């Protein structure tokens, strides 16, 4: 673990121990940002060592923190204040996923997903957004989802919490852009992180068709949209926009029939 040096700006990436978060951290390091990477997994220290190898000029700090607790937003903010870390980029990536009927989830998991996708990112935007607004410069990227546009069974809790984050991000983008703070919603469809139980050959076909993207592709497109000041980036664009549009056209009675037939 490195420590903060001088007053060079930092980028915070939550959920950075693997997958999409790690891809964001790598690409921000390649852009020359010092890093504060956060995860509830102890291996985040090993990830910090890997990222430090990108450049000897980088400061990379790892922090083990359970972002499922409501107190963690203030804990993370207090940590940056105590260590003199000036945050220029905030990437709210930490989250959980599974498709499950709403009432079949445990109370603990329901609370966890609501904290991770709504309360914590919103509070981190609030706390660090204040400093960015005062400085007249900053970047916030919130990892949402194409499911935020779909009120579908088995994705009820996941999609609804991502819908909150997506709407919150758009409002914040409008409010903060005049102050030089860019806020972007990156909404991925399927990403090759091993999160989905898809056979390898289907994953390969999906990637060839552009339906499934790599974490690196998602991070690259998300950061490009962020630094250009765009409000939203859907990755991949065409397929998922068409799919979401078509799903919205399906009447609720047809969705109930699909469920009764056991198709989904």
N, C-alpha and C positions, 0 to 999 in steps of 0.2 A: 504494500500500500504506500502510495506517495502522499505527501501533504500539500496543502494549498500554498502556492508560491506567488508572491507579489499580489497585484490586484487584477491579474488576467481573468477574463470571464470564464465561467464554467457552464457546462451543459449538464443538467440532471436527466437521467433516464431511469424510470422505474421499471421493475420487472426485467432487469438487464442481464440476468444470469444465463439466458439461452434464447433461442428463437428470434422473434421480431425485435425484442428489446436489445439483444446483443448486436443485431445487425444495425440498429440505430446508433448504438454506442460506437461501433467500429467506424461507421461513416462520419460521425461527428468528430472522432479523433483524427480521421484523415483530413477533415476540414480545419484542424488545428485547435479544436476546443479542448480545454481541460475537462475532466469528467468527474462527476459524482454519480456512481452507479449504485442502485438500490435494489435489494431483493430480500426475500425471507429465507433464501437458501445460503448456507454457509459457503458454497462453492463460488460465491461472488468475489471472494478474495483471489481465487485462482484466475477468474476472468479479468480482474484488475491487473494482474501480472501480465496476462496475454496482451491486453490493450496498451500497457506501458511500453511494450516492445515496438509499437508502431512508430514512436518518436521519443527520443531521450528528453525532449523539451516539454513533454506532456506531464501534467500532474493527474494522476488517476486515483481517486479515493473510492473505496468500497464501503458500503454501509449495510449491515444486516438489520432489516427493519420489517416488521410484520405490518404491511399496509392494509390488512384487513381490519385493524383496530382504528376506531375513529380518532383516537389521540395521535395517530402516527403522522398526520399532516402537520400538526403543530410541532411534533418531535423533529421531523425533517427540517422544517423551517428554522427551528431553534438551533439545530446542528449547524446550519449554514451561517447563522449569525454568530455563533460562538467561535467558528473557525475562520471567519473573515472571507467566506466564499461568496463572490458576486455571481449571481446566476443570470446568464443572458438567454439561455435556451432551457425550456422545460418540456420534456417528453413524457406525457402521462400514458404509459403503456401497460402497466400492471393490470392483470385481469384473470378471470377464470371462465371456462366454457364447458358446457355439456348440454345436450338436448334431452330434456326431461319434462314431463308434465309438472305444472307449477306445484300442485299439492303433493307430489311424490318426492319433492326435494325436502331435505331436513330444514328445520328452522335455522340451524346454525349456518348452513350453506346459503340460504336465502339472505340472511343478514350479511354474510361475507360478500356475495356478489353485488349487493346494493351498496355496500361500503366501497368496494374496489372500483365499481363503474360509475358511481355517482358522488357520494360524499367526499371521498378522498381527492379525486381529481378536481372537483369543484373548489374544495378548500385550498388545494395547492395553487390553483389558478388565482384564487382570491389573494392569498398571501404573497406569492411571488409576483403576481400581476401588479400589486400596489407598488413594489419597488421598480418594476420595469416601466410603469407609467410615469413615475417620478423622474427616472433617468431619461425617458424619451426614447427608449430602445429595448426591444425584447422579442422573444419568439416563443410561442406556446403551441405544441402539437399534441392533440388529443386523439388517441387511437380509438375510433368508434367501430362501426361495422355496417355492412349493407343490410344486415337484419334489422337495423334501426328503422327501416322503412316498411317492415313486414310485421303485421300482428298475426303470427302463426302459432298454432299449437306446437308444443314441445320446445318452442323457442320463446315462450311468453316472458319469462323473467329476463333471460339474456337480451333479447331484442328490445324489451321495454327499457331496461337500464341503459342500453346503448343509445336508445332514442333520446332519453334525457340528456346524455352527454353530447349528442349531436346538436340538439336544439340549444343547449347551454353554450356550446362552442360558437355557433353561428351568432348568437346574441353578443357574446364577448368580442368576437371579431369586429362586429359593427361598432361596438363601444370603444374599443382600444386602438383601432387602426389610425384614427386621427392623431393619436399620441405617439405614433411610431412603434407600436407594439403589434406584431402580427400573430394572429391566432388561427390555426388551421385544423380542420377535421379531416383525418385520413380514414376512409372507410374501406377496409379490405373485404374481398369475398373470401374465397378459399386460399389459404396460404400453406405452403409445404413445410409445416413445423412438426409433423407427426401427431398433431392434436386430433386429427380425424382418423377413424379406422377405415382407411381406404387401401385397397390392394396396390402394391407397387406399380403394376402395369397400368392401372387406372390413373394413378398419380402422374405417370409419364405421359399418358394420353392427354390428361387435363392440362399439363404444362405445355405440351406441344400445341394445343388449341388455344392457349392463353387464358384458360378458365382458372387454373391454379398458378399462382406466382410464388417465387422464392422469397424468403424474408429479405434478402438483399435488394431484390427488385422493389418490394414494397417500401423499404426504408429509403431507397434512392428517390422514388417518385414522391413519397411523402415529404422528404426534406426539400426537394426541389420546389414543391408547391408552397411549403412554409416560407422559404427564403424569398419567394417571388410575391409573397403577401396574398396568396389565394385563400379563400375561405374554406374550400373543400377539395379533396382529391379522392375519387373512387378508383380503386385498383383491384382487378383490371376494369377498364371503363365500360366498353361497349356491352359485353356479355351480361354483366351484372345489372347494368341499368335497364336493359331489355327484360331480363328475368324479373326484376323487381316490379317493373311496370306491368308485366303480364300477370304476376301473382296478385297485384292489387285489383285486377279486373275480375278475379274469381269470386263469385258470391259466397257469403258465409255458409249458405245451405250446401253448396258443393264441397266446401272444406269439411263440413260435418260428415258428408257422404264418404269422402276420402278417408276420414278417420274411422268411420264405421266399417269400411271395407278392409281396414288395416294396411292401407298403402303407405301411410306415413303417420 
